[in-house]
Amino acid sequence: MNIGQVAKRSGVSAKTIRYYESIGLIPEASRTDSGYRRYGDKDVETLRFIHHSRNLGFSVKDVGLLLDLWRDQKRASGDVKALALSHIEQVDRKIEELKKMRDTLTHLTKRCHGDDRPDCPILKGLAGEMAEV
């Protein structure tokens, strides 16, 4: 399979596949005599694994760790669970940060009249001019 076919089957763009190769997340593909990359079904499977992991918000570094665990048939499932639990903690922190952002934006938009006047509490808040924001 060429890179376009693998991209289509895995859900990972060709540009991203080349990036994953360049950082060592996946091994470099074999090449044809004319220099085109060649991939097999195992590569598609690996890229799908990466794609699903990235969609769940795992960092590239953590995806590398997950790949190592996935490939290691003697792994301890506790290691996988520990990594997933750590990621859940990160997701929870991010959710709290997003809630704070939403609360601030809600507060600012409620203070804005949204009319033809130039005075805008939203812009003042973004500029740090409002102490209660």
Phi and psi in degrees as a GROMACS rama.xvg file:
@    title "Ramachandran Plot"
@    xaxis  label "Phi"
@    yaxis  label "Psi"
@TYPE xy
-91.0945  175.886  ASN-2
-64.9621  -33.4244  ILE-3
-65.4915  -41.8538  GLY-4
-66.337  -42.1426  GLN-5
-66.1743  -39.3857  VAL-6
-60.082  -45.5479  ALA-7
-64.3028  -43.6478  LYS-8
-73.188  -28.7598  ARG-9
-95.9592  -20.9959  SER-10
84.2215  8.65056  GLY-11
-110.653  128.759  VAL-12
-64.8923  156.13  SER-13
-59.866  -39.5858  ALA-14
-61.5691  -41.8595  LYS-15
-69.2932  -37.522  THR-16
-60.1477  -45.5064  ILE-17
-62.1171  -38.4155  ARG-18
-63.0643  -46.8869  TYR-19
-59.8189  -36.4828  TYR-20
-65.8373  -43.2277  GLU-21
-66.0326  -28.6856  SER-22
-96.7149  -0.229851  ILE-23
82.9879  12.6124  GLY-24
-68.6188  -36.2029  LEU-25
-125.372  152.798  ILE-26
-69.4844  154.337  PRO-27
-62.1104  140.076  GLU-28
-71.7036  152.203  ALA-29
-68.4754  163.73  SER-30
-123.313  148.622  ARG-31
-76.501  171.973  THR-32
-59.7002  -28.5459  ASP-33
-90.4377  2.81505  SER-34
95.9559  0.968534  GLY-35
-78.0623  143.398  TYR-36
-68.6223  145.092  ARG-37
-125.329  135.901  ARG-38
-130.165  159.414  TYR-39
-122.398  -177.272  GLY-40
-61.3342  -35.386  ASP-41
-62.9736  -36.5518  LYS-42
-64.6192  -40.9354  ASP-43
-61.8878  -44.8272  VAL-44
-60.4235  -44.0248  GLU-45
-64.5945  -43.5488  THR-46
-65.9597  -35.5366  LEU-47
-64.1057  -41.3118  ARG-48
-59.2226  -47.2158  PHE-49
-62.1408  -45.0927  ILE-50
-58.4415  -47.0159  HIS-51
-64.6035  -41.2244  HIS-52
-63.501  -43.8063  SER-53
-66.3427  -37.2377  ARG-54
-64.0909  -25.4985  ASN-55
-85.7467  2.00131  LEU-56
90.4618  7.5453  GLY-57
-67.0772  140.258  PHE-58
-68.4914  163.091  SER-59
-59.6635  -40.1816  VAL-60
-60.5367  -47.5158  LYS-61
-66.2805  -33.5205  ASP-62
-62.2117  -39.7514  VAL-63
-59.748  -42.8324  GLY-64
-64.5243  -42.1317  LEU-65
-62.9026  -40.3353  LEU-66
-61.4142  -43.2948  LEU-67
-59.8186  -43.4011  ASP-68
-67.0471  -40.2984  LEU-69
-62.4236  -38.1847  TRP-70
-79.5359  -20.7947  ARG-71
-88.828  104.091  ASP-72
-70.1716  -12.593  GLN-73
-101.802  13.5785  LYS-74
-63.6778  159.049  ARG-75
-97.0124  129.521  ALA-76
-61.9692  -24.0309  SER-77
-61.8134  -32.3187  GLY-78
-67.1613  -39.7223  ASP-79
-66.7731  -44.8571  VAL-80
-62.6711  -41.0359  LYS-81
-60.6344  -41.3309  ALA-82
-65.4805  -41.8605  LEU-83
-66.1479  -40.8116  ALA-84
-65.0472  -38.926  LEU-85
-61.9153  -39.8434  SER-86
-66.871  -38.5746  HIS-87
-59.4333  -41.1201  ILE-88
-61.2541  -41.3439  GLU-89
-64.4873  -41.3064  GLN-90
-63.3802  -42.8895  VAL-91
-61.1125  -40.9382  ASP-92
-63.5229  -41.6684  ARG-93
-64.7588  -39.1707  LYS-94
-60.8988  -43.2881  ILE-95
-62.9063  -41.9579  GLU-96
-61.668  -42.6969  GLU-97
-64.9781  -37.5709  LEU-98
-63.6511  -41.2952  LYS-99
-63.594  -41.5304  LYS-100
-60.2378  -46.0121  MET-101
-62.2732  -43.8979  ARG-102
-60.7404  -43.0073  ASP-103
-64.0576  -46.2921  THR-104
-64.159  -38.5507  LEU-105
-62.1892  -45.5373  THR-106
-59.1674  -46.378  HIS-107
-65.0746  -42.1555  LEU-108
-69.9009  -29.2704  THR-109
-69.7178  -27.0709  LYS-110
-83.9663  -13.8993  ARG-111
-89.171  131.086  CYS-112
-73.9764  -26.5396  HIS-113
65.9765  33.1219  GLY-114
-114.235  -154.478  ASP-115
-84.9199  -5.08423  ASP-116
-70.5993  147.563  ARG-117
-77.4346  -21.9491  PRO-118
-64.106  124.813  ASP-119
-136.656  106.496  CYS-120
-60.5397  -27.0045  PRO-121
-65.1259  -50.173  ILE-122
-65.5153  -37.4347  LEU-123
-64.095  -40.9234  LYS-124
-64.1277  -41.2267  GLY-125
-66.4328  -30.6274  LEU-126
-82.4109  -3.6087  ALA-127
77.8923  20.3112  GLY-128
-85.0854  -10.9045  GLU-129
-110.335  115.494  MET-130
-65.9821  -32.3533  ALA-131
-82.4979  0.491189  GLU-132
